[in-house]
Amino acid sequence: MNQTGWDRFIKLCLASKNASMLSALFELFLTHEEKENLALRYLIIEELFKQEKTQRDIAQDLQVSIAKITRGSNELKRMSPQLITFLKENI
């Protein structure tokens, strides 16, 4: 991944002052498929973070492979304390 490009993209996103501007940026930069994948990834992380369902139930409910759920679960295990706090406040 091109770190310089990613850092600049993140700064551009942070400069957006509201949800509609951020959404417009995502419309410009992301394909329909990329937006679908990002939305699905959010739902996976949200369900895993809540810890109310098994990974198999999440996979079945979202109609995705168990491997996608496992990847999300593995990422959650590597979260920093700051990210955990942020997610608790915002999910």
QUIDA-V179254 format. One record per residue. N is the residue number from 1. PSI is psi in whole degrees, -180 to 180 (none if undefined). OMEGA is omega in radians with two decimals (NA if undefined). NEAR is the number of other ideal C-beta (glycine too) atoms within 10 Angstrom. Layout:
N_PSI_OMEGA_NEAR ; N_PSI_OMEGA_NEAR
This chain:
1_143_3.10_5 ; 2_102_-3.06_8 ; 3_-39_3.14_7 ; 4_-46_3.11_8 ; 5_-42_3.13_9 ; 6_-46_3.14_10 ; 7_-41_3.13_10 ; 8_-39_3.10_11 ; 9_-44_3.12_13 ; 10_-44_3.12_10 ; 11_-39_3.09_9 ; 12_-43_3.10_12 ; 13_-41_3.12_13 ; 14_-28_-3.14_9 ; 15_-18_3.10_10 ; 16_137_-3.01_14 ; 17_-7_-3.13_8 ; 18_170_-3.07_8 ; 19_-36_-3.12_8 ; 20_-36_3.08_9 ; 21_-42_3.11_12 ; 22_-42_3.10_15 ; 23_-41_3.11_12 ; 24_-39_3.08_12 ; 25_-44_3.13_15 ; 26_-36_3.07_14 ; 27_-39_3.14_11 ; 28_-44_-2.98_7 ; 29_-23_-3.04_12 ; 30_142_3.03_13 ; 31_167_3.09_9 ; 32_-44_-3.14_8 ; 33_-42_3.12_8 ; 34_-40_3.10_11 ; 35_-41_3.09_14 ; 36_-44_3.13_11 ; 37_-41_3.12_13 ; 38_-43_3.11_12 ; 39_-42_3.11_10 ; 40_-41_3.12_15 ; 41_-40_3.09_15 ; 42_-47_-3.12_12 ; 43_-38_3.11_15 ; 44_-51_-3.12_23 ; 45_-42_3.12_18 ; 46_-47_-3.14_13 ; 47_-43_3.12_20 ; 48_-40_-3.10_18 ; 49_-36_3.13_15 ; 50_-29_-3.13_10 ; 51_40_3.13_8 ; 52_-16_-3.08_9 ; 53_158_3.02_14 ; 54_162_3.10_10 ; 55_-38_3.12_16 ; 56_-39_3.11_10 ; 57_-41_3.11_12 ; 58_-47_3.13_22 ; 59_-44_-3.13_19 ; 60_-46_-3.12_13 ; 61_-41_-3.10_11 ; 62_-3_3.13_14 ; 63_52_3.08_7 ; 64_167_3.12_16 ; 65_154_3.09_10 ; 66_-28_3.12_13 ; 67_-38_3.10_9 ; 68_-38_3.12_17 ; 69_-43_3.13_23 ; 70_-42_3.10_14 ; 71_-43_3.10_13 ; 72_-42_3.13_22 ; 73_-42_3.13_15 ; 74_-37_3.10_9 ; 75_-39_3.13_14 ; 76_-31_3.13_16 ; 77_-20_-3.12_6 ; 78_9_-3.09_7 ; 79_145_3.04_14 ; 80_158_3.07_8 ; 81_-35_3.13_7 ; 82_-41_3.13_8 ; 83_-38_3.09_12 ; 84_-47_3.12_12 ; 85_-45_3.12_11 ; 86_-45_-3.13_12 ; 87_-41_3.11_14 ; 88_-36_-3.11_9 ; 89_-21_-2.96_7 ; 90_-10_3.10_6 ; 91_none_NA_11
